[in-house]
Amino acid sequence: IDQDASGVISVTELVAALRRNGLEVDATVHEVLDLDNSGEIDFGEFVAVTLDRRILRQKELCWEAFNAFDLDHNGKISVAELNEVLAGADGARDKLQTSPELNGILHSIDGNGDGEIDFREFMQMLDDSASPA
């Protein structure tokens, strides 16, 4: 992208690179990437925006996963929904409904104690599970 090897990407270089790759953009694309309004995109800005987009995509994937459990789409996962998804069609439904482990799972994630898991609690659970012990 950095055609003149200056260490920064000019708006012209960025637009040209995107167009070479089949993307139609206008010159305002730099407004999203040029965080310090210098007219150029340095490595730090490029990395910051790239990471921000990756985080957004990860959050969108997490939302999709959350919705796979939130069967009635009310924004919360209940014990019944957790049971339904985890039991699936393998005949384990009755075993899970009476399982103290299922209630334990929900209780360990349910930060506000309302008996259901909201998206914030779901994300916190994912963050906690990704953190090194």
Residue pairs with C-beta under 8 A, 6 or more apart in sequence:
1 9
1 13
1 14
1 17
2 8
2 9
2 13
3 13
3 16
4 13
7 42
7 43
8 40
8 41
8 42
8 43
9 17
9 40
9 41
9 42
9 46
10 39
10 40
10 41
11 27
11 29
11 30
11 34
11 39
11 40
11 41
14 29
14 30
14 33
14 41
15 25
15 26
15 27
15 29
18 25
18 29
19 25
30 39
30 41
32 49
33 41
33 45
33 46
33 49
34 40
34 41
34 45
35 45
35 48
35 49
36 45
59 123
62 122
62 123
62 126
63 119
65 122
66 77
66 119
66 122
67 73
68 85
69 77
69 81
69 82
69 85
69 117
70 76
70 77
70 81
71 81
71 84
71 85
72 81
75 118
75 119
76 114
76 116
76 117
76 118
77 106
77 116
77 117
77 118
77 122
78 115
78 116
79 102
79 103
79 106
79 115
82 102
82 105
82 106
82 117
83 93
83 96
83 97
83 102
84 93
86 92
86 96
86 102
87 93
87 95
87 96
87 97
96 102
106 115
106 116
106 117
109 117
109 121
109 122
109 124
109 125
110 116
110 117
110 121
111 120
111 121
111 124
112 118
112 121
117 125
